[in-house]
Amino acid sequence: MTTADSQRVAGVLMAGGLSRRMGGGDKCLRPLAGRPILARIIERVRPQVGPLVLNANGDPGRFEAFGLPVAADVVEGFAGPLAGVLTGLEWAAEHAPDCRWLASFACDAPFLPPDLVARLLAAVEHEGAELACAASLGRPHPVFGLWPLGLKDDLARAMREEAVRKVDIWTARYRLATVDFPESETGAGPLDPFFNTNRPEDLEQAERFAAD
């Protein structure tokens, strides 16, 4: 993907969840091979997008070291990933109006593909789709998606007036391209590129992958 392509895509790193399975706190601030998970994710995402925002609730000061703007959910009540997408769309409309797309990323997947956005863009253009999301091992990962800024108001209405909360209910209204990403082989075994560190035992497994 060229620099021009990346500059037309804004990015949102979504860290607004409650992390119940990890025991609370910010999953993305937990160390992985000596560095915060969030630092590893930013490193992978930065080359793929232009303007980048972190979606997180609570005191934004805890993320100061990462040098990103922080935007809290624009829909109250921990409304799930769609709230993070809408937050990113509204932030981009104000701060990155030259961008056509928003790419969204979960903050618990430290091995996400370095060509994620390029492949989502290619799929949208090739299939004539309106949205795109990633998949692996037969499972969709809609949190890793590509969203047109032109659907910002539609999503806002769906969430605020219809109380839509499930990603697949909203994306079913549009032409969606799904892009499958393969596993890679590592010394610690096959690695799903969207392996996530939801639980303490996942973080232990991620340490083995990171050490490979």
C-alpha positions as CSV (number, residue, x, y, z in Angstrom):
1,M,0.0,0.0,0.0
2,T,1.4,3.4,-1.0
3,T,1.7,6.4,1.4
4,A,-1.1,8.1,-0.6
5,D,-3.4,5.1,0.1
6,S,-2.7,5.0,3.8
7,Q,-3.3,8.8,4.1
8,R,-6.9,8.4,3.0
9,V,-7.5,5.9,5.8
10,A,-7.9,7.1,9.4
11,G,-7.4,4.5,12.1
12,V,-9.1,3.8,15.5
13,L,-7.5,1.6,18.1
14,M,-10.4,0.3,20.2
15,A,-9.6,-0.2,23.9
16,G,-12.9,0.7,25.4
17,G,-13.9,-2.7,26.8
18,L,-14.1,-3.8,30.4
19,S,-11.5,-6.7,30.1
20,R,-13.5,-8.9,32.4
21,R,-11.8,-12.2,31.3
22,M,-8.4,-10.6,32.0
23,G,-9.5,-9.6,35.5
24,G,-10.2,-5.9,34.7
25,G,-7.8,-3.1,33.9
26,D,-6.4,-2.2,30.5
27,K,-5.4,-5.4,28.6
28,C,-3.5,-3.3,26.1
29,L,-1.2,-1.9,28.8
30,R,-0.1,-5.4,30.0
31,P,3.5,-6.2,29.1
32,L,4.3,-8.7,26.3
33,A,8.0,-9.6,25.9
34,G,8.9,-6.5,27.9
35,R,6.7,-4.0,26.0
36,P,3.1,-2.9,26.4
37,I,0.8,-4.8,24.0
38,L,-0.5,-1.4,22.8
39,A,3.1,-0.4,21.8
40,R,3.3,-3.5,19.6
41,I,-0.1,-2.8,18.0
42,I,0.8,0.8,17.3
43,E,4.0,-0.3,15.6
44,R,2.0,-2.6,13.3
45,V,-0.8,-0.1,12.6
46,R,1.1,3.1,12.1
47,P,2.4,2.3,8.6
48,Q,-1.1,1.2,7.5
49,V,-3.1,4.4,8.2
50,G,-2.8,8.2,8.3
51,P,-4.4,9.9,11.3
52,L,-4.8,7.6,14.3
53,V,-6.9,7.8,17.5
54,L,-7.2,5.6,20.6
55,N,-10.7,4.9,21.7
56,A,-10.6,4.4,25.5
57,N,-12.8,5.4,28.4
58,G,-11.8,6.8,31.8
59,D,-8.7,8.9,32.5
60,P,-6.9,9.5,29.2
61,G,-3.7,10.3,31.1
62,R,-2.8,6.7,31.4
63,F,-2.1,6.6,27.7
64,E,0.0,9.8,27.5
65,A,3.2,8.0,26.8
66,F,1.9,6.7,23.5
67,G,1.4,10.1,22.0
68,L,-2.0,9.5,20.5
69,P,-5.2,11.5,20.8
70,V,-7.7,9.7,23.0
71,A,-11.5,9.7,22.4
72,A,-14.0,8.2,24.8
73,D,-17.1,6.3,23.5
74,V,-19.6,8.7,22.0
75,V,-22.4,6.2,23.1
76,E,-22.6,5.7,26.8
77,G,-22.9,2.4,28.7
78,F,-20.0,0.4,27.3
79,A,-22.0,-0.3,24.1
80,G,-19.4,-2.6,22.5
81,P,-17.3,-2.5,19.4
82,L,-19.9,-0.5,17.3
83,A,-19.5,2.3,19.8
84,G,-15.8,2.3,19.1
85,V,-16.4,2.4,15.4
86,L,-18.8,5.3,15.7
87,T,-16.4,7.1,18.0
88,G,-13.7,6.7,15.3
89,L,-15.9,7.8,12.5
90,E,-17.0,11.0,14.4
91,W,-13.4,11.7,15.4
92,A,-12.2,11.3,11.8
93,A,-15.0,13.5,10.4
94,E,-13.8,16.3,12.7
95,H,-10.0,15.8,12.7
96,A,-9.3,14.0,9.4
97,P,-12.0,15.1,7.0
98,D,-9.8,14.4,4.0
99,C,-9.9,10.7,4.8
100,R,-12.5,8.5,3.0
101,W,-12.2,5.4,5.3
102,L,-11.8,4.4,8.9
103,A,-9.9,1.2,9.8
104,S,-10.6,-0.3,13.2
105,F,-8.3,-2.4,15.3
106,A,-8.8,-4.3,18.5
107,C,-6.1,-3.6,21.1
108,D,-5.7,-7.2,22.3
109,A,-4.3,-8.7,19.0
110,P,-0.5,-8.0,19.0
111,F,0.2,-10.1,15.9
112,L,-2.3,-8.4,13.5
113,P,-1.3,-8.6,9.8
114,P,1.0,-5.8,8.5
115,D,-1.1,-5.8,5.2
116,L,-4.5,-5.8,6.9
117,V,-5.7,-2.4,5.6
118,A,-4.2,-2.9,2.1
119,R,-6.1,-6.1,1.7
120,L,-9.4,-4.7,3.1
121,L,-9.1,-1.8,0.6
122,A,-8.4,-4.1,-2.3
123,A,-11.4,-6.3,-1.4
124,V,-13.8,-3.3,-1.2
125,E,-12.6,-2.1,-4.6
126,H,-12.5,-5.6,-6.2
127,E,-15.9,-6.7,-4.9
128,G,-17.7,-3.4,-5.1
129,A,-18.4,-3.6,-1.4
130,E,-19.3,-0.8,1.0
131,L,-17.5,-2.3,4.1
132,A,-14.9,-4.9,4.8
133,C,-13.8,-7.1,7.7
134,A,-11.2,-9.6,8.4
135,A,-11.5,-13.3,9.0
136,S,-9.3,-16.3,9.9
137,L,-9.9,-20.0,10.4
138,G,-13.5,-19.6,9.3
139,R,-14.3,-17.0,11.8
140,P,-15.0,-13.3,11.0
141,H,-13.3,-10.6,13.0
142,P,-15.5,-7.5,12.5
143,V,-13.6,-5.4,15.0
144,F,-10.8,-5.4,12.3
145,G,-12.8,-3.6,9.7
146,L,-12.9,-0.9,7.1
147,W,-15.7,1.6,7.3
148,P,-16.6,4.5,5.0
149,L,-16.9,7.9,6.7
150,G,-20.0,8.4,4.6
151,L,-21.9,5.9,6.8
152,K,-21.2,7.8,10.0
153,D,-24.7,9.3,10.3
154,D,-26.3,6.0,9.4
155,L,-24.5,4.2,12.2
156,A,-25.2,7.1,14.7
157,R,-29.0,6.7,14.0
158,A,-28.8,2.9,14.3
159,M,-27.1,3.1,17.7
160,R,-28.9,6.1,19.2
161,E,-32.4,5.6,17.8
162,E,-32.6,1.9,17.1
163,A,-30.3,0.7,19.9
164,V,-28.4,-1.5,17.5
165,R,-25.4,-3.0,19.3
166,K,-24.3,-6.1,17.4
167,V,-21.8,-5.4,14.6
168,D,-23.2,-8.1,12.3
169,I,-26.8,-6.7,12.6
170,W,-25.6,-3.4,11.3
171,T,-23.2,-4.6,8.6
172,A,-25.9,-6.9,7.2
173,R,-27.5,-3.7,5.9
174,Y,-24.6,-3.2,3.5
175,R,-22.4,-5.0,1.0
176,L,-19.7,-6.5,3.1
177,A,-16.4,-8.0,1.8
178,T,-14.8,-10.5,4.1
179,V,-11.1,-11.1,3.7
180,D,-9.5,-14.3,5.0
181,F,-6.0,-14.2,6.5
182,P,-4.0,-17.4,6.9
183,E,-2.2,-18.8,9.9
184,S,1.5,-18.5,10.0
185,E,3.9,-21.2,11.3
186,T,6.1,-20.3,14.3
187,G,8.4,-22.1,16.6
188,A,5.6,-22.0,19.2
189,G,3.1,-23.5,16.7
190,P,0.5,-22.2,14.2
191,L,-0.3,-18.5,14.9
192,D,-3.7,-17.0,14.0
193,P,-2.9,-13.4,13.1
194,F,-5.9,-12.3,15.2
195,F,-4.9,-14.3,18.3
196,N,-6.1,-12.1,21.1
197,T,-4.9,-11.8,24.7
198,N,-8.3,-11.9,26.4
199,R,-7.3,-14.1,29.4
200,P,-4.1,-14.6,31.5
201,E,-3.4,-17.9,29.8
202,D,-3.7,-16.2,26.4
203,L,-1.0,-13.7,27.5
204,E,1.2,-16.6,28.5
205,Q,0.8,-18.1,25.0
206,A,1.5,-14.8,23.4
207,E,4.8,-14.6,25.2
208,R,5.8,-17.9,23.5
209,F,4.8,-16.5,20.1
210,A,6.6,-13.2,20.7
211,A,9.8,-15.0,21.7
212,D,9.8,-16.9,18.4
